[in-house]
Amino acid sequence: MKRALLSVSDKTGLVPFAKGLVERGFELISTGGTHRALAEAGVAVTGVEAVTGFPEMLDGRVKTLHPKIHAGILARRDDPAHMQALADHDIQPIDVVCVNLYPFAATIQRAGVTRAEAIEQIDIGGPSALRAAAKNSDSVWAVVDPADYADVLDGLDQNDADLRQRLAAKVFSVTAAYDAQIAHYLDPEPFPEQFTPTYHKRQDLRYGENSHQQAAFYVEPNPDPTSLAAAKQLHGKELSYNNIKDADAALAMLREFKQPAAVAVKHMNPCGIGLGDTLEAAWDKAYAADPMSIFGGIIALNRRVDLATAEKMHKLFLEIIMAPAFDDDAYEILAKKKNVRLLTINTADTPEELGTETTSIYGGLLIQTRDDKAETPADMTVVTEVKPTEAQLKALAFAQTVVKHVKSNAIVVAQADQTLGIGAGQMNRIGSVELALTQAQQNDNFAGAVMASDAFFPMDDCVDYAAKHDIKAIIQPGGSIRDKDSIAKANEYGIAMVTTGVRHFRH
């Protein structure tokens, strides 16, 4: 008689699967809770201890780690010596191994979980049995996912060797991810000697950055609730590759603000950010910052969307609107457009730690901590004869917050609660200054605007251009060997300039 080993923590679909195996002539052996669940369902099952001759030991830590189990799994059916060894030791082959692992990832996400509790959820026997079955997949079915039960039953009927090999590969993927989560929990060092990230596929995407590129979206096993991976899509077609990148960038910007805020993003750069006493006021400022570029934009909001704000957004073509929630009437009006994606996500909270970010290169990976440095007026050093006013200091702090989210070379022209012009990604800094000021001066709110730069001014041309276009205060990191030239130019025009000593390149 064929034999199957079943030992699962997730009992989903267990009984129908077990009955399907019995119908196909399998004897079932099982452990602990799985054995009880099958017996209570009236399924004939033999306890593992009856096979091994040993009881479960050490509070269940040792159940299947025994030659009568592992030899039955690992024996090569085409090797006469292996089969003779089984016969000599009265060991029956095991043809199906169905195991899913202790819920380690779910355990460590529980509030207040202790290290001892987490350690007890490190599965030893399960991965060992699965890996043994996967190694011997020419003969043995290795089943790790309840979602595969129906396919396995069909595959047994058809002796589907291709499916058996795919299931074996899945086992090694699952156990590798499991081990990686444990390793990271035990040693959360951001830059370990061996970096083994683990993600699972959320969805295949229609295409990548361009239509001729293939792509998929992968997420962490337990994504942060404030991350895009935890968002719930309420309406609209599925997210694209570029949607996901832009939306992630918008959320990173939104995390900077506690008061009602609206962030509009195009091509990974902000095109408008507004703050206000209400969400509607914040939206008005974000829209006024650049009414042209916001077309087709990604919108992130940190307050529940009300009808008044929704009615204004509904007038535009927008790709995505993200918010903590939508009032019923606000959702109804926004959902009239079939293509806009409406997502709910916890945008009101900020993670205690933002962790690291990775960038792939051909043949490798770059990892760095995220740029979570936020300068306040206390971090600013006045380097000019003219000192900034309290209002200017507030505006400079806002502009500095935004500039770190703009692609270098980055320039932001702003008031204390609204971006006015943004220069991004230019090969020289003066080009970004010209772009930012050209846009900013079209805004009715330009008078008294300030300017932020993500890095120092290597020449005084940026200050000269800004002064001639009515900028009254500038914030920049400083640190150039020609700082004195830019400071002298600011003094010449009576501009207040402060330095922070912190550069915010974003490539």
N, C-alpha and C positions, 0 to 999 in steps of 0.2 A: 504494500500500500504506500502511496505517496504521502509525504509528511510536510506540514506547514507549521512554522513557528510564528505565533502572533503575540506581540507584546507592545501595546500602544498606550501612550498617555492621553492622546486625543481619540475618544471612542466614536467619533463621527463616522457613520457608515460601517462600523465594525461588524455588527450582527449580520446584516445582509451579505457582506463580503464573506464572512465565515461560513454562512449557509451555502453560498455559491461554491466555496471550496469543497465543502462536504459533498455537495451534489456532484462534484467532479472527482470524487473518490479519494479525497485527502483526509488523512488523520490529522487532527489539530492538537498541537501542544502549546501551552501558554503559561503565563506567570501572573501572580498577584491579582491586581484589579482587573486585568483583561480576562483572566481565568474566571473570576467571579461574574463579570458581565456576561460572558458567554454561557456559563452554567445557568445563570438566572434566566437567560433567554431560551433555555432548553436546547442549546447546541452541545453536542457531545465533544468534550475536550479533556485532554490529559494534562495534568500539572507537570511542569518542567522537572520538579523534584522526583517524579516517578521515572523520568528518563535518566537523570544524572545519578540518582541514588543519594543525593545530598539535599537537605532542605535549603530554602532561601536563608541567607546568612547576613549578619551585620546590618540589621534593619533594612534588608532588601538591597543593600549595596552589591551583593553577590547573588546572582540568580542563574544567568545563562553562561557565565564564564567557566566552561567545563569542556573537556575533550569530547564528551559524548554529544555536545551541541556543536562545537566548532569543527570537529572532524567531520560531522555529518554535513556541515555546510561546505567545507573547503575541499572535500575529496573530489578529485577529477574523475568524472564518470568514464572517461576514455583511457584511464590509466589502470591496468589490471592490478598493479601493486597497491595503488590507493584503495581499490575496492576490496582487495584481499585483506588489507589492514582493517577496514571497517568490519569485515566478516570475522576476523580473528578476535576483535574486541567487542563484538555484538553491538555494533553501532549502525543505526539506520540512517540513510541519507535524508537530508532535509532539502526540499525542493523549492519551497517558498519561504522567504523571511520577510515578515511584515512588521516593521518597527517604526514608530515615530518617537522623537526624542523628548526628554524632559523639557518643560517650558522655561528654559533658563532666561531667555530674553524677556519674556513676560514677567518673570519673577523680579528681575532687577529693576523693572519699571515701577514696581509697587512702592508707594510712599512708606518710608520707614523700614524697608527690608534690611535685614542684617546681613553681614558678610557670611555668617554661618548658614543662614537660610539660602543664600545664593549658591554657596558651595554644594549644598545638598541637591541642587538642581543641575549639577554637572553630570551628565549621563556617561557612563563608562561601558556598560554591557551593550547598550543599544547601538552606539556607533561601531563597536567591535563586530557585532553580528551583521550589521548592514554592510560594513566594508568587506567582511569575509564573503558575504553573498555576492556583492558587486564584483569582487575579484574573480569569483567563479561563475560569472554571468553566462558562460557558455551553457551552463546547466541549471543555474539557480536564479529564481526571480527575486530581486531585491526591491521591496516596496516601502517607500518612506512617506508617501503623501496619500491621504484618503481620497484626494481628487482623482487618483489613478486607479481606484479599485475596479471600476466598471471596465476600464481598458484591460486591466490584468486578467479579469475573468474571460473576456473575449480573446485575449492573447493566448491564454492557456488552451482554449478550444482550437486555435489555429496554429499553435506552436510558433508564435510570432517572435523569431529570434531578433529582428530589428528592434522591436519594442523592448525586449529584455535588455538589449545593450543600451538603449536610451535611458531606461530606468536605472541601470548601473551607473551611468554618467551622472544622473541626477543625485544619486546617493552621495557621490564624492563631492558634488557641489554643495549639497546640504550640510554634510558633515564638516566640510572646510569652513563654511560660513558659521556654523555652530562653534567651532573651535576658535575662529577669529573673534567672535563676540566675547567668549570667555577670556581670551588673552587680553583683549582691550579692557575688560572689567578688572582683571587682576593687576594690570599695569597700564593705567590710562595715559602714560607718557605720549605726548603728541607726535614725537619723532622717534619711534622705536627703531631698533636695528633692522627688524623685518616688519614692513608695513603691509598688512593684509586686510584691506577694507572688504566689507561685505554688503551687498545690496540685492534686492530682488526686483524682478521686472514688474513694473506697474502696467505698462502698456507698450505695444508697438506703435510707433508714430507713422503718419502717412509718408513722411520723408524728413530729411534732416534740414540743415541750414538752407540747402537748395533742393529742388525737386529731384535731382539725379542722385542724391545721397540718401542712404538708408539710416534709420535711427530708431532708438527705443528709449523709454523713460524708466530709470531705475531709482528706487528709493531705499532708505535705510530701514532696517527691521523695525525700529521704533522711532519714527521721525518726530522731531520736536513739534509740539502742537501749533507753534507759530510759524512753521515752515510751509512752503508751498506744497511739500509732499503730504501734508496733513489737510490740505484744503478740500472742501466738498463742492463739486460743481453742480449748480442748480439748473443751469440753462445754457444752451448754445452748443455748437459743434465742438469736437474734442480739441484739446490744446495741441498746438504745433510745437516743434522744436524751438523755434524762435520765440513763440509765446512764452514758453517755460523759462527761457533765459531772461527775457524782459520782465516777466512777472517776479522772478526771484530778485532781480535788481531793484524793482519797485518796492518790494517788501523790505529789503535792506535799508532803503532810504526812509521808509515809513517808520521803522523801528527807532529812528533818531528822535521822534517827537511824541510828547505826551498830550499836548493840547490837540483839539480837533485839527486834522491835517489832511490834505489831499495831495497826492503825488501823481504826476503824469510822466510816463517814460516812453521814449522812442529809441530803439536801437541801443539799449543798455545805458542810455544817458537820460537824465531828467530833462524834460522840456518845460516843466512848470511845477513848482511846489508852492503851496499856499497854506498859511496857518490862519485860524480865526476863532472867534468865540463859539461859532456853530460850524457844523459840517458844510452847510450851504455857503457861509462866508469863506471858508477855506477853499471850497471848490471855485468860487468866483475868482479868487486870487490866482489859483493854479491855472485856470482857463485864460485869464487876462495876461498871464505871463507870456504866452505864446499861442494865440488862437489858431495860427496856421499849423504849427507842428503837432499840436495835440490831436489832430485828425488821424484816426487809426491808432491812437495811443493805448497804452496800458495804464489803468487807473487803480491806485491803491488808496483806501480810505480807512481811518482808524475809529470811525464811529458808525453806528447803525444808519443806513441810508433812509432818509425820509422822502416824502413825496416831492417836496419843493426841489431838493437836490436832484432827484431822479428825473424830474421833468426837464431840467436844464441839460443833464447828460444825454437824455433821450434825443435831443436835437442834433447830436453829433454821431458820426460813425466812430465807435470805439471797439477795440478788439476784446478787451477784458475789463471788467469792473470787479474788484475784490474789496470786501468789507466784512466786519464781524457778523452782520445780519442786514436784512432788507425788510422794511415795513411792507405789509401785504400790498398796499396800494402802490408803493414804490417798485416792488418786484413786478407787479402786473404791467406797469407802463414800460419798464425796461425790457421785459420779456416779449414785448410785441415785436422786437427785432430779433429774428431767428439766429443771426450770426454772432451777436454779442455773447461772450461767455460771462456768466455771472457766477462768482465763486464766494463762498463764505469761508472765513479763516480767522483765527484768533490774532487780529492785528492790534489788539489793545495792550497786550503784554509783550515784554521783551525777555528773552532767555537770560539767565544769570551769566552764562558763559556762551559765547558764540562759537567756540571751538576753532577748528582749522578749515581752510579751503584748499582745494587741490586743482591743479591745472595739468592736463596731459600734454606731453611733448612726444615726438616720435621716438620711441625707445625708452621712455621714462615718465616720471611724474614729479611735479613740483608741489610741495606742501608748505603752507605758511599759516601762522595765526592770522585771524581776520583783523582788519584795521578798525578796532573799536575805540581808538583814541579820540576823545572829544575835548576840544579846547574851550575854555570859558574865558571871560575877561581877565580873570586872575592869572591866566597863563600867558597873557599878552604883554610884551615889552614895547613901550613907546620909544621910537628911535628918531622922531622928528621934533622940530621945535613946536609945532602945533600939536596939541593933545586932542584925541577924539572925545566927543561928547558922550554922555551916558547913552543917548539914543544911537549914536554911531557904534558904540561898543556892542550894543545889542544886535545891531544889524551885521556887524563884522562877525560875531559869533555864529549867527544864522548862516551867513555866506560861507564861513569856514566849515560848518557842518555839511553843507551841500557839496562843497568842492571836492571832498574826498570820494564822492560817488560819481564823479565826472571823469571820463577818459582823459588821460594826459595827452598833450599839455592842456591843463584845465583852468578856466577862468570863469568865475561866477560874479555877476553884478546883481545886487539885491537890496531890498529894504529889509527891515527886521522880521517881516512876516510873509515875504513874497520874493521869489526869484523874478528877475526882470530880463536877464540875458545870459546865455551860457555859451561859452566857446569850448569845444571839446575835440580832442584827438588830432590837433594840428601838429605839423612837424616843427613849427617854431611858435614860441609863446606870443609874439606880437600878433600872429594870425588869429590866435584864440581871443586875444584882447579885442581885436577889430570886430570879430564875429559877435562877441558878447555885447559890446557896446552898440553895435548897429541894431541889434534886436532890442536892447534895453531902452534906447532912446525913442522907440516907437510907443512906449508905455506911458500913459498919463501920470503914473506914479513915480516917474524917474527922478524928480528933483530931490537932491540930497542922497542919492544912491551911493553905495559903497562897493568895493571890488575885492574879491579874494582870489588868490593864486595858489595852486597846489604845490608849487615849488618856487625857489628863489628866482629873482630877475637877474639874468647874466649880464644884461645891459640896461641902461636907463630908458630905452625906447618905450617900454610898456608904460612906465610911469608918465612919461611925456605925453603919450597918446591919451592915457586916462585923464590926465589933467586938462588937456585941451578939449575933452568931451565931458567935462563937468563932474568928474568923480571927486568926492571930497575926503574919502578915507579909504585906506588900503590895508589889507592883512596879507602877510606872506611869511614863509618860514624863516627867511634870512639864511645866511651861511655862504653866500657867494663871495669870492675874493673881490668882487666889485660892488658889494653892498653899499659902499659909501657913495657910489655914483647915483644909485637909485634914491638914496636918502637925500642927497644934495638936490636932486631934481624935485623931490617932494617938497623940500623946504623952499625951493625956488617958487613953487606954485602955491604954497601955503596949504598943502595936503597933509592930513594926519596919517602916519604910517605906524603900524605895529607889526612886530615879528613874534613868532611862536616857537621857533626852533624845531618844529615838527613838519616833515614833508609828507604829502598825501598822494604820491604817484598812484595811478590806477591804469594799468596797461590793458 
